[in-house]
């Protein structure tokens, strides 16, 4: 397993802290190449390990496809809430396109 960069671990720590304080929705931003997909995958795995569900909202088709492929490679069964995809509400992990949801 590859070691995270310090900023990835810091992001995870801050997101966990926000969730522990009762914040249910968290927005995290970072530049291209910062490893956001890796952080999302690790946090999703943690949330699923305690029975939680995850919704990740994206605004670009390319990002949806990239994250879906990453989750598939990691063995994270997920649904996609977007035009052109059949919605499967039984999946506790959903990758959502903002245009399709809001």
Buried (B, 14 or more C-beta within 10 A) or exposed (E): EEEBEEEBEEBBEEBEEBBEEEEEEEEBEEEEEBBBBBBBBBBBBBBBEEEEEBEBBBEEEEBBBBBBEBBEEBEBEBBBBBEEBEEEEEBBBBBBBEEBEE
